Amino acid sequence: MVDIDVDASGRLEDAVHTRTREIVDRPFDLALENPVRAELLRASAHTHFLILVLHHVAADEITWDLLFADLSGQYAFETGQSGSAPTAPDLEYADYAVWEQQRLRRGDLDGQLQYWVDRFTPAPAIVGFPVTAQSSGQRGTTSGRCRHALPDAAVAGLRDLAEEHKTTPFTIALAGLAAVLHRYTEATDVVIGIPALIRDASEIEGVWGNFTNTLAMRLNVDGETTFMDLLGRARTAFFEACDNRDIPFETIIERVAPQRTTGRSPLFEVMFAATRSVTSQLQLAGTTATDLRLRNATSMFDLAIDLVDGQVLAASFRTGKYAPEFIQQVLEHLASVLAHGVSNPGQCVRDFPLLTERQHQRIVHDWNATDDTRHLVSAPLHKLFERHVRQNPDALAVVTEDAHLSYGQLDEHAGRLASLLRSLDIGYDSLVGINMERSTNLAVALLAVLKTGAAFVPLEPAWPPSRIAEVCASARLAAVLTHGGPALRLPSLEIPVLSLDENHPSARAARAPSFGSQMSDLAYVVFTSGSTGAPKGVMVTHAGICNRLLWQADVLGFGAGDVALHKSSLGFDMGINEILLPLVSGGRVVLPKPGAESDPAYLLDLIGRTGVTFIDLVPSLLDPMLDRPEFADATRSLASVWTGGEVLTPELLERFLSACAVPMYHGYGPTEATVACTYEIYRSGSRRRGVTIGSPIGNSQVFILDTLLRPVPPGVAGELYIGGVQLARGYVEDPVRTAERFVADPVSGTPGARIYRTGDQARFLPDGTIEFLGRVDNQLKIRGRRIAPEEIENALTSHPCVRRAVVMAQGDRLVGYCASDDPALTWLQLRDWLRTRLPEHLVPPTGTILDTLPELASGKIDRAAIQRIPIEVSAAIVPYLEPRYAMERVLVDLWRVVLKVPRIGVDDNFFDMGGHSLLLARVQAKLSEQLGFSVSLLDLYAHPTVAELATYLNAARDGGTESESMDGGGLVAARTRAERGRDARAQRLSQQRQRR
């Protein structure tokens, strides 16, 4: 007996609870103590608290009844109320355990074991509810609890349906839980655990112990399954399981041997049981006993749901995996399914309403309440620009390293070029290609096209001529604007090509007023990778891009005096956003030198020199920029940073917020939704659940739907659909694909509305923010660009020696796998083949050639097996030569880490090993840090092998050479030399192999 001391300010209940929790939470050491723990607390002469703790291995539900009965009987005997004390049973639990093992050894239970082996061979995938806890990485056993009472009509319906079909309310509820799991996960093979008492033998009726076994209920449910079908399956499975319940669950697991995962129950994650309310059975003569049962603070299962007295759903769950509000939602949906099931047992479970009216209102309408008329202007892009021309014509609009234009000058040049274009009958609904490097003329060309009423189509100078020709033909371009010089790579086109050099005719043209485009007219068309094997042209309207730019300027506070950096390719819609945002907001746009857009050192220097206040960075460029020691000083002018296009990791976000005091805007959106349609703001010091893609931007809607286009509950994965003013018109000259991806809106109730099917998987979190989960299809995203692997695969199979091809992603690089009968074929040859047909970002730097590609039984390619195939990294291009001295060893070690390639020789080419400009920037940062002097990106391009770079760096360190000039032309030339050198070596090796 222990006395409880409570001070004047304390409460007795708190003191008792604290002491009880100490006793309950102390782990049992079964090697040294009994599985029963007791303590009597005395608060006063007439008030006592008896604490009883039983380890789960020693007690089932009946054991508690036996304990209370024995304790009551012993108390009566000790106080003279009874003439006899309770007697111990003839058997103990240990006797039962021995008997059970004997039955197993004799083979008495072989038939039961075979039932379970047949039932679970092959073992099914474990199906559970999606993880929703804020700290889901911590898989502890701390328990949370939720309850939800069934409606009276549902309780009565359970009883009536059970009586009608000779089953139990528990079995009906089991079928309902399987239906909810199916609706949450779309799994068709569902396993739920249930407990079963094994106290049939009269000899063990009074024995304390855990005579409970776990049974696994495996139920099939699909879109055609009615509730009555599912109930029949649950009833059959339950009766069969009870007939075979003597086999210990662990014995079944040993035979079935499903893949075990630490911290997870085998076969199932959800436990379901029928329980009864606990009423005190402790009868102590002369006293009043009140049950104050304290629930466990830990949970044995990820989720355990009880049907209490057939009336209440009670859940115990691990808080490291599930959020309380999510489990409460699950109970509500289970109650809804049961209520609907007992009323409509012949209806398919897929058609049962899952969301309540309140939940539907919140998901569909409240979380999409984004209407903002401030951004729904009637002025097209070029008219927004012209407002600032009138307000402040002398303000700088465009700045490069060697030139600049004011708003007035930019408008004057664009007006003259527009006049020239009109003389060529280019105007409303025309499409004009723009094939230009970054320059002041690029801004002139964009605005000139818009002033005619036409839309512009970016044609990247780095594209191969065949790609440019393909886009020109697909878009039926009326003309192409370019500039002279080596960057021009246009095929022979039967359309006008205007070169905007110093002597272009627009300089002499009369200026004409701009065309008053409608907001539904096209502003631009961006061609992206297409799943049919051909690029697809996304048609973006003035309404869409104006809403995006005005909303962004508003949320950023971007206006006159602000400076944006335009460093993304114009063929990437963020590049369009970068150059147009300042021009419609009265700000200034800074253009880096051609070829320097991915050089962290140069960009940071440019930001510092020009006072950039806003920049958009994909995570793969932000990462090496943060590696630079000058990052904090160089970015003092920044007011905000936007990122998107790739997965933003929590680690990278924390690095940025630690290094920079400005907010991070994290955006998401496909080109079809005009740059971005959701965003989240992160600030230093703010609490974060993780990294999400946030909520819809102004005048946009986001829906997460199941395969039947119904909203899914928060926490449940579905496909992300986008609606609102920013939706593109569709795809150029492709009505079939447009109809497939832009579908009628079945959710919002807005007449005539459309939504875009993204192919992205996502889920709502409880607060309405969206968590991105990946792709529904095979589309990839590499360094901010969406890539349809089918386009690359089609280009590969067009090679006469390739039968089949698969392209996949490994981290931030593409990898190709081909089947060919030609033993002389190399990946280098295929890469050269692709370079004549596809843009560089669609060319896998590494790949492997096989006799055949692994297949599934269906004949489809086995992508999981392909991912395990070693890649023919280009180390085989030249004979391996190990590093010979210190500088080479430093470089080899660094390349291994950056390129994630286990073996690198000193003659291996950085780009042959899968390197690209952003990885080269990381090498630059690390080298400058290790060597103590600056290494330019141009130096690295000019010396692409370990041996060449080591020789150069040793000379530079010793003062024997100087770093080459960091100008854009030098970078482009260095890239070209590196590519030509690499290709020449590859060609020589290929010829040598063929001669062998």
C-alpha positions, -999 to 999 in steps of 0.1 A, spaced: 0 0 0 13 34 -10 -1 67 4 -7 95 -21 4 129 -10 -15 158 -27 -5 194 -19 -30 221 -15 -29 232 -51 -30 196 -65 -59 174 -75 -63 138 -63 -73 126 -97 -41 140 -112 -19 124 -86 -36 90 -91 -33 93 -129 4 102 -127 12 72 -104 -10 49 -125 7 59 -157 41 53 -141 32 18 -132 15 10 -166 42 25 -187 70 6 -170 80 -23 -193 76 -58 -181 107 -80 -177 91 -114 -180 124 -131 -172 124 -116 -137 88 -107 -129 53 -121 -132 31 -107 -160 7 -92 -134 15 -60 -115 -6 -46 -86 -5 -16 -63 -29 -2 -38 -30 36 -33 -45 51 -2 -58 86 -5 -77 86 29 -91 61 53 -121 56 31 -107 61 -4 -84 37 -21 -73 30 -56 -63 -5 -68 -40 -5 -98 -40 -38 -118 -17 -42 -148 -17 -74 -169 8 -81 -197 -11 -90 -229 6 -124 -231 -11 -133 -198 -46 -121 -204 -75 -121 -228 -110 -106 -223 -121 -136 -202 -91 -133 -180 -102 -100 -167 -136 -115 -158 -118 -143 -140 -95 -119 -122 -124 -98 -109 -143 -129 -98 -114 -144 -80 -105 -111 -63 -141 -106 -52 -143 -141 -38 -110 -138 -20 -121 -105 -4 -153 -120 7 -134 -149 23 -109 -127 40 -136 -105 55 -158 -134 66 -185 -128 40 -178 -163 25 -168 -195 41 -145 -206 13 -118 -191 -8 -117 -193 -46 -99 -225 -58 -73 -226 -86 -82 -245 -117 -66 -279 -123 -47 -266 -153 -25 -236 -160 -18 -218 -192 15 -235 -195 -3 -269 -197 -23 -256 -226 8 -243 -244 24 -278 -241 -7 -294 -254 -8 -270 -284 28 -278 -293 21 -316 -290 -8 -312 -314 14 -293 -339 42 -320 -337 17 -349 -341 3 -333 -372 -32 -330 -357 -35 -295 -372 -19 -302 -406 -53 -298 -423 -59 -264 -407 -24 -253 -416 -29 -263 -452 -61 -242 -454 -41 -211 -444 -12 -219 -468 -37 -223 -497 -55 -192 -486 -24 -170 -486 -2 -184 -513 9 -163 -530 10 -138 -502 -10 -106 -509 3 -71 -507 -3 -55 -474 -32 -30 -476 -36 -2 -451 -49 33 -448 -25 60 -461 0 75 -436 -12 109 -425 8 117 -393 28 149 -393 59 130 -381 53 99 -402 90 91 -402 87 82 -365 71 48 -364 67 45 -326 39 27 -308 23 57 -290 -14 53 -291 -42 77 -300 -79 71 -297 -111 81 -315 -148 71 -312 -178 75 -334 -214 64 -326 -234 47 -353 -267 62 -361 -297 44 -344 -310 34 -379 -277 18 -387 -275 -1 -354 -310 -14 -360 -302 -22 -397 -271 -42 -386 -292 -63 -363 -320 -69 -388 -296 -77 -417 -277 -101 -395 -308 -119 -384 -321 -121 -420 -288 -137 -433 -279 -157 -402 -248 -138 -395 -236 -112 -369 -234 -74 -369 -196 -79 -366 -194 -98 -399 -215 -71 -416 -192 -44 -402 -162 -64 -413 -175 -63 -449 -181 -26 -445 -145 -20 -433 -132 -40 -464 -153 -17 -486 -138 14 -470 -103 1 -474 -111 -6 -511 -125 29 -516 -95 45 -499 -68 25 -517 -85 10 -548 -70 -23 -537 -90 -53 -548 -74 -78 -524 -79 -67 -489 -67 -85 -457 -80 -75 -422 -70 -91 -389 -95 -103 -363 -90 -118 -329 -105 -152 -321 -110 -168 -286 -99 -204 -283 -116 -215 -251 -137 -244 -264 -123 -270 -240 -141 -271 -207 -109 -278 -189 -96 -242 -195 -128 -223 -187 -113 -209 -155 -77 -206 -166 -60 -173 -167 -41 -166 -199 -42 -153 -235 -63 -178 -253 -66 -155 -283 -54 -162 -318 -52 -138 -348 -71 -147 -379 -65 -130 -413 -96 -123 -433 -88 -121 -470 -116 -105 -491 -118 -96 -528 -137 -65 -536 -138 -46 -569 -159 -21 -587 -187 -46 -595 -190 -60 -560 -223 -53 -542 -225 -50 -505 -244 -82 -504 -216 -99 -524 -190 -86 -500 -211 -97 -470 -213 -132 -484 -176 -133 -489 -170 -120 -453 -194 -145 -439 -178 -175 -457 -142 -163 -448 -152 -158 -411 -168 -193 -408 -138 -210 -426 -113 -191 -404 -131 -201 -372 -130 -237 -383 -93 -234 -387 -85 -211 -358 -63 -234 -338 -31 -228 -359 -10 -200 -342 -7 -170 -364 31 -171 -363 31 -206 -376 11 -195 -406 35 -166 -412 65 -190 -411 49 -211 -438 35 -184 -460 66 -162 -455 54 -129 -467 80 -102 -471 85 -88 -436 90 -51 -430 103 -39 -397 76 -22 -376 47 -36 -397 24 -65 -390 26 -93 -416 -3 -98 -439 -24 -68 -426 -23 -34 -410 -58 -31 -397 -72 -51 -368 -110 -53 -363 -128 -67 -333 -162 -69 -316 -160 -59 -279 -184 -51 -251 -185 -21 -228 -165 -27 -196 -186 -26 -164 -169 -33 -131 -174 -69 -119 -154 -63 -87 -178 -69 -58 -163 -60 -25 -188 -63 4 -192 -30 23 -175 -9 -4 -185 8 -36 -161 -2 -65 -159 21 -96 -140 11 -127 -115 37 -137 -98 16 -164 -68 34 -180 -62 26 -216 -27 16 -229 -5 45 -240 9 22 -268 -8 4 -296 1 -31 -308 -12 -24 -343 -10 5 -367 -48 7 -365 -73 -14 -344 -110 -7 -347 -136 -21 -323 -173 -24 -328 -184 -18 -292 -218 -34 -282 -227 -32 -319 -232 5 -315 -200 24 -314 -168 24 -335 -137 29 -314 -102 31 -328 -67 28 -313 -39 38 -336 -3 47 -337 2 84 -337 35 81 -355 15 69 -385 -20 84 -384 -33 119 -376 -63 118 -352 -85 138 -375 -78 113 -403 -88 83 -381 -120 101 -370 -127 106 -407 -122 68 -414 -147 60 -386 -172 84 -400 -169 69 -435 -172 34 -421 -204 44 -403 -216 60 -436 -209 28 -456 -226 6 -430 -257 28 -429 -259 28 -467 -250 -10 -469 -278 -22 -446 -303 0 -465 -290 -8 -500 -273 -42 -498 -277 -48 -536 -258 -17 -546 -222 -17 -557 -199 -6 -529 -181 17 -554 -213 37 -557 -218 43 -519 -215 79 -509 -183 83 -489 -180 120 -482 -205 137 -460 -221 169 -473 -199 189 -450 -167 172 -463 -178 176 -500 -184 213 -494 -150 217 -478 -130 198 -504 -148 209 -536 -158 245 -527 -141 259 -496 -106 248 -505 -112 262 -540 -126 295 -530 -100 314 -551 -122 339 -571 -103 372 -574 -116 396 -600 -85 418 -597 -66 394 -619 -94 388 -644 -85 418 -666 -98 425 -701 -64 437 -713 -41 412 -731 -4 408 -724 9 435 -746 -17 460 -734 -6 454 -698 30 461 -710 19 493 -728 3 507 -696 38 509 -681 52 524 -713 27 553 -709 34 556 -672 72 555 -672 87 553 -707 122 560 -695 123 532 -669 146 503 -678 128 473 -691 154 448 -704 191 446 -694 218 424 -707 256 424 -700 262 447 -730 228 464 -738 196 477 -724 162 490 -735 138 513 -717 101 507 -718 97 533 -745 125 519 -766 113 484 -762 78 494 -773 92 514 -802 112 485 -815 84 460 -810 59 482 -827 81 486 -858 86 448 -860 49 442 -856 42 465 -885 66 445 -906 50 412 -896 16 426 -905 28 434 -939 34 396 -943 -3 390 -934 6 379 -899 -20 387 -874 -49 373 -854 -46 335 -849 -12 332 -866 16 314 -849 51 328 -852 82 309 -842 110 325 -822 144 310 -825 167 332 -805 192 333 -777 187 356 -748 191 393 -759 172 425 -760 159 413 -794 142 384 -777 119 407 -757 113 428 -789 103 397 -808 79 384 -781 60 417 -778 60 423 -816 43 390 -822 17 398 -795 11 433 -809 0 417 -842 -26 396 -825 -6 364 -832 9 340 -807 45 331 -804 60 296 -804 95 291 -788 120 272 -810 151 266 -789 184 272 -807 198 241 -791 172 218 -808 184 197 -837 171 209 -871 148 179 -874 131 189 -842 126 225 -853 112 213 -886 88 190 -868 75 217 -846 72 242 -874 51 217 -894 29 207 -865 22 244 -856 18 255 -892 39 286 -884 34 317 -904 70 329 -899 101 324 -878 120 352 -861 157 346 -854 189 364 -853 221 358 -873 253 342 -861 263 306 -853 233 301 -830 210 298 -860 202 261 -866 171 263 -888 162 237 -914 151 246 -949 115 259 -943 89 269 -967 80 298 -944 94 333 -940 125 335 -917 133 370 -905 167 376 -889 167 404 -864 203 417 -868 213 453 -868 200 458 -904 167 440 -901 139 457 -921 118 465 -890 143 492 -882 129 511 -912 93 501 -908 66 526 -896 52 519 -862 16 507 -861 -9 505 -832 -11 471 -815 -39 447 -821 -67 445 -795 -66 407 -788 -94 391 -769 -86 373 -736 -96 340 -752 -71 345 -780 -38 326 -779 -8 342 -764 18 315 -770 22 278 -778 48 257 -760 58 223 -773 65 197 -747 74 160 -748 45 139 -760 35 103 -751 26 95 -787 62 100 -798 57 135 -812 59 168 -793 26 183 -783 19 220 -786 1 235 -756 -21 265 -765 -21 291 -738 -45 321 -738 -41 357 -728 -66 351 -700 -45 323 -686 -11 339 -686 -24 373 -675 -41 358 -645 -10 340 -636 13 370 -640 -10 395 -622 -17 370 -594 21 364 -589 29 400 -590 3 406 -563 14 378 -540 51 387 -544 45 424 -542 65 427 -574 63 461 -592 82 491 -604 117 490 -590 118 452 -588 142 432 -609 137 396 -622 163 373 -637 154 355 -669 176 324 -670 152 295 -680 148 284 -716 119 300 -734 108 265 -744 102 259 -706 71 279 -696 88 292 -665 112 310 -689 82 328 -704 70 337 -669 104 351 -660 106 375 -689 70 386 -689 64 391 -652 85 422 -649 73 436 -683 36 436 -672 44 448 -637 67 478 -645 98 461 -633 131 452 -650 143 419 -665 179 409 -665 192 385 -691 224 365 -684 249 357 -711 239 328 -734 254 296 -720 258 310 -685 223 303 -672 234 273 -652 266 286 -638 260 292 -600 291 315 -596 282 337 -626 245 339 -616 253 349 -581 277 375 -593 250 388 -617 223 389 -590 246 410 -568 257 433 -596 222 440 -610 202 440 -577 179 412 -587 149 410 -563 131 379 -577 144 347 -591 129 313 -600 152 283 -594 146 246 -600 159 227 -569 187 211 -589 201 246 -596 193 260 -561 213 232 -546 247 240 -561 241 277 -556 237 271 -519 270 253 -520 287 286 -530 303 304 -500 292 338 -514 255 329 -516 244 349 -486 262 380 -496 253 378 -533 216 374 -526 211 403 -502 190 421 -529 165 393 -532 130 398 -518 116 364 -528 126 332 -544 103 308 -563 110 271 -569 92 243 -586 95 219 -615 111 193 -594 107 177 -560 118 202 -533 132 181 -504 128 192 -468 166 192 -465 171 217 -494 143 239 -481 159 241 -447 193 249 -462 178 277 -481 159 292 -452 190 290 -431 211 308 -457 185 334 -469 161 355 -449 135 359 -477 104 337 -482 105 306 -505 75 302 -528 71 266 -539 49 262 -569 34 233 -589 17 232 -623 19 217 -658 22 238 -689 -14 230 -696 -23 251 -665 -1 280 -674 32 277 -655 18 270 -620 -16 265 -604 -7 259 -567 18 274 -543 30 273 -508 50 300 -489 78 290 -465 95 314 -442 123 310 -418 111 300 -383 76 290 -394 63 255 -384 62 231 -413 46 197 -416 68 189 -446 70 201 -481 37 204 -500 26 220 -532 2 242 -513 -32 254 -524 -47 268 -556 -37 302 -568 -62 329 -577 -90 318 -600 -78 282 -602 -93 251 -588 -77 218 -579 -96 185 -575 -82 151 -564 -104 125 -579 -107 87 -581 -110 67 -613 -147 75 -615 -140 112 -612 -153 115 -576 -136 136 -549 -115 115 -526 -113 122 -488 -84 141 -473 -54 117 -469 -64 95 -497 -44 94 -530 -61 103 -562 -54 119 -596 -49 156 -596 -72 176 -619 -70 214 -625 -97 238 -634 -100 276 -638 -91 304 -660 -55 293 -665 -64 261 -684 -49 260 -718 -72 258 -749 -58 224 -757 -32 209 -781 -24 223 -815 -40 203 -843 -47 174 -819 -84 172 -810 -82 136 -799 -55 142 -773 -72 174 -762 -104 155 -755 -85 129 -735 -68 154 -712 -93 183 -710 -126 168 -698 -159 181 -687 -159 192 -650 -182 168 -631 -174 182 -597 -178 219 -593 -212 223 -608 -201 252 -630 -219 249 -664 -195 243 -693 -164 241 -671 -135 219 -680 -108 203 -659 -73 191 -670 -62 156 -661 -26 160 -650 -16 123 -646 -1 133 -612 -10 116 -580 -16 137 -549 -37 139 -518 -52 166 -496 -38 170 -461 -63 179 -433 -56 216 -437 -64 216 -474 -28 218 -486 -18 193 -513 9 167 -511 24 156 -544 29 118 -546 43 111 -581 29 101 -615 0 79 -623 15 71 -657 51 67 -670 58 104 -674 91 116 -660 103 149 -647 140 157 -651 155 190 -640 121 208 -642 110 195 -675 81 170 -680 92 142 -702 71 115 -719 95 86 -722 74 72 -751 88 100 -774 123 89 -767 114 52 -770 99 58 -804 130 76 -816 152 47 -803 130 21 -821 132 41 -853 169 30 -854 172 0 -878 190 -21 -852 167 -16 -822 137 -39 -817 124 -25 -784 133 3 -760 125 16 -726 135 49 -710 134 54 -673 147 78 -647 176 73 -623 176 103 -600 179 134 -622 190 116 -653 175 96 -681 186 60 -687 178 40 -718 175 2 -723 173 -13 -758 170 -48 -773 191 -54 -804 205 -82 -824 235 -62 -835 265 -70 -813 285 -40 -826 258 -15 -816 269 9 -788 249 33 -767 271 61 -780 258 54 -815 223 54 -803 229 87 -784 242 103 -816 211 89 -834 189 106 -808 208 139 -810 197 143 -846 161 139 -837 155 152 -802 165 181 -780 194 175 -757 173 172 -726 155 142 -741 187 123 -749 196 97 -722 234 101 -714 237 65 -704 220 33 -713 226 -4 -720 219 -27 -749 205 -62 -743 195 -92 -764 160 -90 -750 142 -69 -724 126 -87 -695 89 -93 -698 59 -100 -676 36 -130 -683 13 -106 -702 42 -98 -727 45 -63 -714 80 -50 -704 88 -57 -668 99 -22 -656 107 -34 -621 132 -60 -635 147 -34 -658 155 -11 -630 178 -38 -615 198 -41 -647 233 -26 -644 238 4 -667 265 5 -694 280 36 -680 303 52 -705 334 42 -687 337 16 -714 343 43 -740 380 44 -732 403 19 -714 402 24 -677 432 42 -662 433 47 -625 444 81 -610 482 86 -608 487 115 -585 469 137 -559 450 160 -581 436 132 -602 426 113 -571 408 144 -558 389 147 -591 380 110 -593 366 110 -558 346 141 -565 332 128 -597 322 95 -581 301 114 -555 285 139 -580 279 115 -608 271 85 -585 293 62 -606 314 37 -587 344 36 -611 359 65 -630 391 65 -650 412 96 -656 404 95 -694 366 93 -689 346 122 -701 324 139 -676 295 142 -700 299 105 -711 294 95 -675 260 111 -673 271 146 -664 252 177 -673 255 215 -667 239 214 -632 262 186 -620 291 204 -635 281 234 -614 283 213 -583 318 201 -593 327 238 -597 315 247 -562 332 218 -545 365 223 -564 367 260 -556 361 251 -519 387 223 -518 414 241 -539 411 275 -524 409 294 -557 381 300 -582 375 275 -610 351 288 -637 325 267 -654 342 275 -687 374 258 -673 354 227 -666 337 226 -700 371 231 -717 387 202 -698 361 174 -696 383 145 -685 400 140 -652 435 139 -668 430 172 -687 414 190 -658 440 178 -633 468 191 -656 451 224 -660 443 229 -623 479 221 -613 491 247 -637 466 272 -625 474 266 -588 511 271 -596 504 303 -615 511 290 -649 478 298 -665 447 320 -660 411 311 -660 395 317 -694 371 347 -698 337 340 -685 316 353 -714 286 337 -729 302 330 -763 331 313 -745 308 290 -727 289 281 -758 321 275 -776 335 254 -748 304 233 -747 306 227 -784 343 217 -782 335 193 -753 307 177 -772 327 174 -804 357 159 -786 335 134 -768 317 124 -800 350 121 -819 364 97 -793 331 78 -793 332 75 -831 368 62 -830 360 36 -804 329 25 -823 350 20 -854 376 1 -835 350 -23 -821 335 -29 -855 369 -37 -870 373 -63 -842 
